[in-house]
Amino acid sequence: MSQDKARKFTSEDLKQFNGENGQPLYVVFKGKVYDFSSSQLWSGGKHMGTHDSSEDLAEAIKTAPHGEDNVYRFPVVGELSEVAPLAPPTPLMEKKPVEPQVQPAQPSPPMMERRTFLKLAAAAGGAVTIAALLSTLKAGTYVPPPTVVAAWPIVTVANVKSLTNLTPIVFYYPLTNTPNYLVKLGVPATGGIGPNNDIVAFSAICQHLGCIYGFVAPGGSPPCNSSFKAVVPMGYCCCHGSQYNFLEAAKVIGGPAPRSVPMVKLQFDSSTGNITAVGMNPPTIYGYGPPGTTNPKLVMEYDLQAGNLVTQSTVLG
């Protein structure tokens, strides 16, 4: 398309081209407007629930796991009529998340309004399990530690007889707004409990920017990257590609995450088969304290803030 004949768009114009109601989906990059209608990673005019198609993505792409070449694959349909300063990346935590849609096994405790996430799901039969692709939790802020140290809640999460290999369940701990995955891996794992030392649980909140990552079984692929094949049971964050090895205490094996996600301390009762959550290992849950805090006392103080303590098991399946 020649420069003099390029169609002109304003930011207001672009709001109607959000891929809904039969409209194409247009995205701005360095002042030019691209047709992203064929992309499966944009929904309702937003990418990963944070970046808006009417904003110039030139700055936001600098922190993305891909480069500018991903933009140039799409056709140019015009340019912005006003050249405004490039908008900074949309703060990840200013948009209110959506209530999760997975039906709990029992009534869910009230979720804290500013810390919810959407659609935590667990796929059956060893297939990919993906938590919300388009959701992030409010993070990067925390309140000072309380003057009175609380104790970790002790909550029965599941029974070993209810678990299927490589089919995770989602449960809240230690707060009613902090989700976790519990998985029976089928092979012994670092920190694993149960008859085969293969049952582990980790925070579902990515340590990079607070997105909810998904679980991927060996041989499976995350829905955002069909070319990727997991070689170990792992967590994969579709926001920016962080990867965690569930066999090795959620060790980071790819992507920008600076540290592993916290492991839930579990106990196994061999007489009943019950699996009980009794605490969290360092580091702090993302968004609930200074990132990377490892002092056990401080981890407990920070992790038990900004929400209601879990008093009974809340399993989403």
N, C-alpha and C positions, 0 to 999 in steps of 0.2 A: 504494500500500500504506500503510495507516494506521500511525502510530507505535506504537500499543499492540499491533498484531497483526503487526508486523515480525518476521520470522524472525531468531533470534539465531545468530551464528556465532562460534566462537573461531578463532584463527590456526591451530590444529591441525586444526579442521574443514575449513578452506579448502584445506589441502594436498591433500585428495582430489578437490577440484573443479578439476582442472588441464586439462580438455579432453581427457583421454586415457581409453581403455577405456570409451567411451560416456558419460563424465561431462561435465557442462557446465563451462565455464571462468568462475570467479567472480573478480572483481578488487575490491580495497578502495580506496575514495577518500573521504577525510574521514569515516571511520567507517562509511560505508555500503557495502554489497556490491552490485556491478553484475554482470550477466550479459554477459560478453564472448565468448560462444560463437561469435558470428557474425564476430568480428574475425579477419582473416588474418595479423595482425602479432603474435599471441601463439601460442606453441607450448610444450607441456609445462609450462604455468603460468608461462612467462617471456616477457618482451617484449624483443626484440633480444638475448636471451641474458643479460640483466643484471637487469632489474627483475622481482621475484617477485610473483605475484598475491596472496600472503598478507600482503604488506607494504602499508601505506597509502602511496599514490602522491602524496599532496598536495605533498610537497616535491620529489619527482623530476620532477613535471610542470613545475616552474618552469624547468627547463633544457631542456625538450623543445621541438621546433619547432612544436608545436601547443598550443592552450589547453585550458581545462577543458571547453569545449563538446564536444570529442571524447568526453569521458567521459559527458556527459549524454545522448548519443545512445542509450545502452544502458539497458535496463530495470533498476530497482532490485529486488533480491530479498531484501534483509534488511540487517542491520547487525551490526557487531562487538559481542559481548557484553561484552568488556572494552575500555575506552577507554585505550589506552596512548599514550605520547608518540609523535608521528609519527616513523616510521623515516626516517633520512636516506637519500638516494639510494644504492643499492647501489654500492659502489666498482666501477668498470668493470673493474679489472684483477686482482681477487682470485680470479676463477673460472678454472680451468684450461681453455684453449681445446682444441678437438678437432683431431686430425690431419686435414689436408686429404684429401678423397676423390678429387680428380682424379688420374688415372693419369699419372705422369710418362713422358716419352719415353725416359728411361733411369733407372737406379736413383738415387733421391734421396739426397743426403747426410743424415746424421743430423740431425734437427731438435732444437733446444734445448727441453727439456721445458717450460719456463715461457714460451716464446714461440712458440706454434704457432697456426695459424688453420685454419678449416675451409672446405672446398668452394670453392676458387678455380676458376672455370669461365670458359670463353670461348665465347660463342655464335657460330655460323657464319652466313654469308650476311648480315652487316650487322645482325643482330638484337642485342638487349640482351645484354651480358655482365655477369653479376653475381658478385661474389665473395661471401664468406660474409656473410649478413645478420645472423646471430646470433653473430658472433664479434668479440671485441676482443682486442688484444694488451696485454700488461702494459706500462704506460707510466707516465711521470711520475717515474721514478727512473732514475738512471744512476750509473755508477762513475766515479771520477776518471780523467782522461786517463792513458795509460800513459807511463812515463818514456822508452821507446824508441818512436819514431814508425815505424809499419809503413807499407807501401806498398799502394796500391790493387791488388787482384788484377786481372789482365788475362784475361778469359774470353770466348771466342766464344759468342755467345748463339744466333744463327740465321743462315740464309742468305737473302738477299733473294728467291731463287726459291721459298722455302717460305712466304712471307707472302702473305696475301690482304687486300685493302683492308678496313679497319674490322673485322677479326677479330683481336683481340689474343691474344698468348701471354703466359703467366705464367712468370716465371723468378726465381730467387733471386740477389741480389747486394746488397752485397758479402759478406754473411753467409748462411749456410745457413738462417737464420730471418727474412730480410728480403725479402718478395716484391715484385715489380715487374710492371708491364704494359709490353709492347712492342707498338706498333701502327703499321701502315702506314696513314696517314690518307687517301691518295689525292690530297691537295693539299698544297702547301708549308706548312710550319709553322715557328714560331720554334724554332731549334736543331735542326731536322730534318736527317737525313743520308740518304744513298742517292742514286740517280740523279735523283730528283725532290724531294729535300730534304723528304720527307714521312714519314720513319720516326723515331719518338720513343719514349722510354721514361721512365716515372715510377714512383716508389715507390707501392705499393698501400696504404700505411698512411696513413689520414686524419690531417691535422694538427690536427683538433679534439680528439678524445679517443682516437685510436689504433684506430678500427675499420678493417676492410678494406672499402674502397668498391668499387663496380663500374664497369665501362665501359659507356657508352650511346652508340650510333651515332646520327647525325642522324635525326630522325623516330621514334626509339625511346623507350621509357619504362622506368624502373626498375620492378622487380616490386612495390616498396612504394608506388608512386605512379603509377597508370595514367593519371591525368589530366595528368601532366607529359610534355611532348614536347620532346626535345632538338633544338636548332637547330644545334648544332655537336657534333663528337665530343668527349666529355667524360667525366669521372669523376663519379659520383653516389653519395654515402654515404647509405645507408638508415638509419643510426643517428639522424642529426639533420639530414639534408638538405644537407650541404656539397656544393658543385659546383665542378668544376675544368675550365677550357677547355684541351683538349689542343692546340689550334692556337696558343695563346699561352703556352707554357711552364707549363701548369697554373695559370694565373691564376685566383684565386677569383672566381666569378661568381654565387655564391649560398650561403646557409647561414652557419653560425657559424664556419667555419674561419678562423683569423686570418692564414693565409699559404698560399702554394702548396705543393704536395708537391714533394720534391726530384726533380730530373731526373737520370736516369742519363746519364753522358757516354758517347757511342757513337762508334765509328770504323767507317768503311766501306771495305772493300778492293774496289776496282773490278775487280781481276783475278780474284778468286774469288767475289765477292758476299757474303763473310762479314761479319757484323755483330758487333763486339766491344765489350764493356763495359770501360771503362778507369778509371772513377771515378764519384763522385757530386758534383753541384753542391749548393751551399747551398740551403735550410737543413739542419740535422741531421734525420735520420730521426726521426720522432716516437717518444719513449721511449728514445732512445739518446744523449741529451745534453740540456743546457739547451735548452728549446724556442726555436726561432728563431735559434740560433747560425749566424752567416754567415761567420765567419773561416774561410777554406779549410783552414788547418792544423788548427784545432780541429774542424772538421767531419769531417776524415779521422780524427782521433784518436778522436772519440766514435763515429762510425759503424762503426768497426772493432772495437768492444768488445762484450762480452756475447753472444758467439756464435763459431762457427767460420767462418773465411774460406772463401769459395767457391773451389774449385780446378778445377772443370770445369762446363760448362753444365748446368743442371737446368731443363729446360723442361717445364711441365705442360700445355701445349697451349692 
